[in-house]
Amino acid sequence: MSVEDATHEDFSGNLLTDPSYFRIFFTALTSEGTLGYKDQTIENGSFSASFTPLTQATYEPSLLNASVTQGGYVSVLAVDASTGHVTYIRERRDETGSRFAAPQDLGKPDNVANLGETLLLNGLNGRPNVFLISADPTGEIWWKYENPNTVVEETITVLPPGTDTPIEVTVPVEVPPAQPWSNWQQLPGALNSLTATQNADGRILLAGINSDGIPYMNLQSSDRPFLPEGWDGWEEISDGLTGFEQLVCGLDRNALVHIFARIGDKIYMKAQQQVSASSFGAWVLFGTFPSSAHSMALSSACNDGLYLVAQLSTGTNCPLYAKYQTGPTSENWSTWDVIGHVAQDCDLVLQPNANAMLSLFSCDPNGDAAYLNQQTLDHWGAVWTALGSGYATIATTQDITPNPE
């Protein structure tokens, strides 16, 4: 389904239905481009054995994102292999028909041949925002979002209390936008990688690294937030450091954004100085390891602080180090602790369960996916549980709303 075919129901406001459960939604793309998912069978429990296809289409194996809609339903972003178009898929808002609505074709920017990275997250008004980086040498950055509802005046007939004479009154009414999604808009600059989080006030903060290993940050401004001019602009945040390889960012218990950087065998941290401000402190050394770090994953922990996992080096039996926020400030952190091992370089994803304990998901270069469950804030299980094989990439999100299945 293209965005032009989307119905007004697709863009309705928040649901009033209370969640009936809180489960982790695991989605993945196989090396052949099949997009599917697995659900936790119960809260905090194991996952279904079957890998259920989401659609019959084939997708680019390396590009996948998962999030939640404004109403709390699962949403997935992938790239159609035959057209190269970005595809958005979400759960239905009713209990009739199939669980997921028909895929929405979001197209792609003109003159962009290949996509390097994609991002999906909710923005200032709670609706989905999509970002992508061109895989072409230009490294262009593009942005698209679900348009907000508009307010129109509508004349209705009402019967005032204590009278039998109806009257007409004009009231403001919220209606879906004429165009469900914005056009693709190019943001200035060029990057090789991109990550994002929401500021405490709902504005989106982007962070990325260019082809020279230099990091940049860009915060959505409060003026004209739905236009390319509505961003503060890219600010270099290297602070004299070089060789940046990965950035991850998140909001801590005090509503301050923290950015973590991986450089060789070291991890650095940069913290927002005031809630919702554009100013950040300098990079501080957060950890030094016996060998180079391969990847990082970040999430909120059961104590509402941030929890960071880093995988070291390559080869067999690679250790996973973890560190979490222990107190009310950016300086209060636990010591590094080894929570497990993986066979080789893996993609890592952290996701909270209903009981706020984390699950750590991994996908190795052979396509084998598995997860490890946290027992307490300081302890993890000893055994990885397999989720299947043949995967090219994985993603997770919350599933917190009633499900027709």
C-alpha positions in Angstrom: 0.0 0.0 0.0 1.4 3.4 -0.9 1.0 6.4 1.4 -1.5 7.8 -1.1 -3.7 4.7 -0.4 -3.5 5.0 3.4 -6.9 5.7 5.0 -7.5 8.3 7.6 -7.7 5.6 10.3 -4.0 5.0 9.7 -3.3 8.5 11.1 -5.7 8.7 14.0 -4.6 9.8 17.4 -3.7 8.0 20.6 -5.6 4.9 21.7 -7.4 4.9 25.0 -7.1 1.2 25.4 -5.0 0.0 28.4 -2.2 -2.4 27.5 -3.1 -6.0 28.1 0.5 -7.2 28.2 4.1 -6.0 27.7 6.2 -8.3 25.6 9.3 -8.0 23.4 8.8 -8.1 19.7 11.8 -9.7 17.8 12.0 -9.0 14.1 14.6 -10.1 11.6 15.6 -10.2 7.9 17.0 -13.4 6.5 19.9 -13.4 4.1 17.4 -14.1 1.4 15.4 -10.9 2.3 12.5 -12.5 4.1 11.1 -10.2 6.8 9.5 -11.9 9.8 9.1 -11.9 13.6 8.9 -13.9 16.8 6.8 -12.9 19.9 7.4 -13.7 23.5 4.8 -16.3 24.3 4.3 -14.7 27.8 5.6 -11.6 29.6 9.3 -12.1 30.5 9.2 -15.5 28.8 10.6 -17.4 25.9 9.9 -16.7 22.2 7.6 -18.6 19.8 9.4 -21.3 17.8 8.0 -20.1 14.5 9.4 -17.3 12.5 6.3 -15.6 11.0 6.7 -13.7 7.7 5.3 -10.1 7.8 4.8 -9.8 4.1 5.5 -11.8 0.9 7.9 -9.2 -0.5 11.7 -9.4 -0.4 13.7 -6.8 1.4 17.3 -5.5 1.6 18.8 -7.9 4.1 20.9 -5.3 6.0 18.4 -2.5 6.6 15.8 -3.0 9.4 14.4 -0.9 12.2 11.6 -1.5 14.8 9.7 1.0 16.9 6.2 1.7 18.3 3.5 3.9 16.9 1.9 6.9 18.7 -0.7 4.5 20.0 1.9 2.0 21.3 1.7 -0.6 18.5 4.6 -2.3 16.8 6.1 -0.7 13.7 8.8 -1.9 11.4 10.9 -0.2 8.7 12.6 -2.1 5.8 13.7 -1.5 2.3 12.0 -3.3 -0.6 14.6 -5.2 -2.6 12.9 -4.8 -6.0 12.3 -1.0 -5.8 14.7 0.2 -3.2 11.8 2.0 -1.6 11.5 2.5 2.2 8.6 0.4 3.5 6.7 1.0 6.7 4.6 -1.7 8.4 2.6 -1.4 11.5 0.1 -3.3 13.6 -3.6 -2.6 13.0 -5.5 -0.4 15.5 -8.5 -2.8 15.6 -9.0 -6.5 16.2 -10.3 -7.4 12.7 -8.4 -9.0 9.9 -4.7 -9.7 10.0 -2.5 -8.4 12.8 -0.5 -6.1 10.5 -1.8 -3.4 8.1 -0.7 -3.5 4.5 2.9 -2.2 4.0 3.1 1.5 3.2 5.5 2.5 0.4 7.4 5.6 1.6 9.4 5.8 -1.6 13.0 7.1 -1.5 14.6 10.4 -2.3 15.2 11.3 -5.9 18.7 10.6 -7.3 19.6 8.3 -4.3 20.5 5.0 -5.8 21.4 3.0 -2.6 20.6 3.4 1.0 23.4 3.0 3.6 21.5 3.3 6.9 17.9 3.8 8.1 16.4 5.0 11.4 12.9 4.9 12.8 11.8 6.7 15.9 9.0 8.8 17.2 9.3 12.6 17.1 8.0 15.7 18.8 4.3 14.9 18.3 4.7 11.2 19.0 4.5 10.2 15.3 7.1 8.2 13.4 10.1 9.9 11.8 12.3 8.2 9.3 15.9 9.0 8.5 18.3 7.6 6.0 21.8 8.0 4.7 22.7 7.5 1.1 25.2 4.8 0.4 26.4 6.8 -2.5 29.8 8.7 -2.1 27.8 11.9 -1.2 26.6 10.4 2.1 23.4 12.6 1.9 21.1 12.7 4.9 17.3 12.5 4.3 14.3 12.8 6.6 10.6 12.0 6.3 7.8 12.0 8.9 4.2 11.3 9.4 2.3 14.6 9.1 0.4 15.8 12.2 -3.3 16.2 12.2 -4.8 19.6 11.2 -7.5 21.6 13.0 -10.5 22.8 11.1 -13.7 24.6 12.1 -16.8 22.6 11.9 -20.4 23.6 12.4 -22.5 21.2 14.5 -26.0 21.2 15.9 -26.4 20.9 19.7 -29.3 21.0 22.1 -28.5 23.3 25.0 -29.5 22.1 28.5 -32.9 23.2 29.6 -34.3 23.9 26.1 -35.8 22.0 23.2 -34.5 24.4 20.6 -31.3 23.2 18.8 -28.6 25.7 17.9 -25.6 25.6 15.6 -22.1 26.2 17.0 -18.7 26.3 15.4 -16.1 24.2 17.0 -12.5 23.2 16.2 -12.1 19.6 15.1 -8.9 17.7 14.6 -8.8 15.9 11.2 -6.2 13.7 9.5 -3.8 15.6 7.1 -4.5 15.7 3.4 -1.0 14.2 2.8 -0.3 11.4 5.3 3.5 11.6 5.1 5.8 14.5 4.4 8.0 14.6 1.3 11.6 13.5 1.6 13.6 16.4 2.9 17.4 16.6 2.7 19.3 17.8 5.8 22.7 19.5 5.2 25.9 17.5 5.6 27.1 14.0 4.9 27.6 11.0 7.2 28.6 7.4 7.1 26.6 6.3 10.2 23.7 7.8 12.1 22.0 7.2 15.5 19.3 9.1 17.3 17.3 9.6 20.5 14.5 11.8 21.8 15.4 14.8 23.9 13.5 15.2 27.2 11.0 17.6 25.5 10.4 15.2 22.6 12.7 16.8 20.0 15.0 14.5 18.1 18.7 14.5 18.6 20.8 13.1 15.8 24.5 12.0 16.1 26.7 10.5 13.4 30.2 10.0 12.1 31.5 11.1 8.7 33.9 9.3 6.4 36.9 10.9 8.2 35.8 9.4 11.6 34.7 12.8 12.9 31.5 12.9 15.0 28.7 15.4 14.7 25.5 16.2 16.6 22.3 18.0 15.4 19.3 18.8 17.6 15.8 19.6 16.3 14.9 23.2 17.1 11.6 24.3 18.6 10.9 26.6 15.8 9.5 25.1 12.6 10.3 21.6 13.8 8.9 19.9 10.7 11.1 21.7 8.2 14.9 21.2 7.4 15.4 24.7 8.7 14.0 23.5 12.0 17.4 22.0 13.2 20.2 23.7 15.1 22.7 22.5 12.5 25.5 19.9 12.6 28.0 20.6 15.4 31.4 18.8 15.4 31.8 17.1 18.8 35.2 15.5 18.5 36.8 17.6 21.3 40.2 16.7 19.8 39.7 13.0 19.7 40.1 11.1 16.5 39.1 7.7 14.9 35.5 7.5 16.0 34.0 4.2 15.1 30.5 4.1 16.7 28.1 6.3 18.6 25.1 5.3 20.7 22.9 7.7 22.7 20.0 7.6 25.2 18.2 9.5 27.9 19.1 8.8 31.5 17.1 8.9 34.7 17.5 12.6 35.0 16.2 13.2 31.5 19.7 14.1 30.2 21.0 12.8 26.9 24.2 10.8 27.1 26.3 9.9 24.0 28.8 7.1 24.1 31.7 6.8 21.5 33.8 3.7 20.6 37.4 4.4 19.6 39.6 1.3 19.4 40.0 -0.2 22.8 38.4 2.8 24.6 34.8 4.1 25.2 34.1 7.7 25.9 31.0 9.4 27.3 29.5 12.9 26.7 26.6 14.1 28.8 24.0 16.9 28.3 24.6 19.7 30.8 21.0 20.7 31.3 17.6 19.1 30.5 16.7 19.6 26.8 19.7 21.9 26.3 21.9 21.9 23.2 25.1 22.1 25.3 27.1 19.0 26.3 30.1 18.5 28.4 33.5 17.3 27.1 34.2 13.6 26.3 35.3 11.7 29.4 37.1 8.3 29.3 34.4 5.8 30.2 36.4 2.5 29.8 39.7 1.0 28.5 39.8 -2.6 27.5 42.4 -5.3 26.8 41.5 -5.3 23.1 39.5 -3.2 20.6 35.7 -3.0 21.2 33.6 -4.3 18.3 30.1 -3.0 19.1 28.0 -1.3 21.8 24.4 -1.5 22.8 22.5 0.9 25.2 19.2 0.7 27.0 17.4 1.9 30.2 18.0 -0.5 33.2 15.6 -1.6 35.9 16.8 1.2 38.2 15.9 3.7 35.4 19.6 4.4 34.7 21.4 3.7 31.5 23.0 0.3 30.8 25.8 -0.1 28.3 27.2 -3.3 26.9 30.4 -3.5 24.8 31.7 -6.6 22.9 35.5 -6.9 22.6 37.7 -7.9 19.6 37.1 -10.8 17.3 37.5 -14.5 17.2 36.1 -17.1 19.7 34.9 -16.5 23.2 34.8 -12.7 22.9 33.8 -11.1 26.3 30.8 -8.8 26.8 31.5 -6.0 29.3 28.7 -4.1 30.9 28.4 -0.9 33.0 25.3 0.8 34.4 24.3 4.1 36.1 24.1 3.7 39.9 23.2 7.2 41.1 21.6 10.5 40.3 24.4 12.1 38.3 26.4 11.3 35.2 29.4 10.4 37.4 27.7 7.6 39.2 28.4 4.3 37.4 29.2 0.7 38.4 32.5 -0.9 37.5 32.9 -2.8 34.3 31.8 -6.5 34.6 31.9 -9.4 32.1 28.3 -10.6 31.7 28.9 -13.2 29.0 30.8 -14.2 25.8 30.0 -14.5 22.2 31.7 -16.6 19.5 32.7 -13.7 17.2 31.7 -10.2 16.1 28.0 -9.8 16.7 25.3 -7.2 16.3 23.9 -6.5 19.7 20.5 -5.2 20.9 19.3 -4.5 24.4 15.6 -4.6 25.2 13.7 -4.3 28.5 11.2 -7.0 29.5 7.9 -6.4 31.3 9.7 -6.8 34.7 12.3 -4.2 33.6 15.0 -6.8 33.4 17.0 -6.6 30.2 17.4 -9.2 27.4 20.5 -9.0 25.3 20.1 -10.1 21.7 23.0 -11.1 19.4 23.3 -12.0 15.7 26.7 -13.3 14.6 28.2 -13.2 11.1 27.0 -16.7 10.4 23.4 -15.5 10.9 22.8 -17.2 14.2 20.6 -15.2 16.6 20.3 -15.8 20.4 19.4 -13.9 23.6 20.6 -13.8 27.2 18.4 -12.8 30.1 19.3 -10.5 33.0 18.4 -12.0 36.4 19.1 -9.0 38.6 20.8 -5.6 37.9 24.2 -7.2 38.6 23.7 -10.7 37.3 22.8 -12.4 34.0 21.9 -15.9 33.1 24.7 -18.3 32.1 23.1 -19.8 28.9 22.2 -18.2 25.6 18.9 -19.2 24.1 18.9 -19.7 20.3 16.4 -17.8 18.2 17.2 -19.3 14.8 19.7 -19.1 12.0 20.0 -17.6 8.6 19.4 -14.0 9.8 21.2 -11.0 8.2 20.0 -8.4 10.7 17.8 -8.2 13.8 15.8 -5.6 15.6 13.5 -5.4 18.7 10.9 -3.2 20.2 8.2 -3.1 22.9 4.8 -4.7 22.2 2.6 -3.2 24.8 -0.9 -3.1 23.4 -3.7 -5.6 23.0 -3.1 -8.1 20.2 -5.8 -9.8 18.2 -3.9 -13.1 18.1 
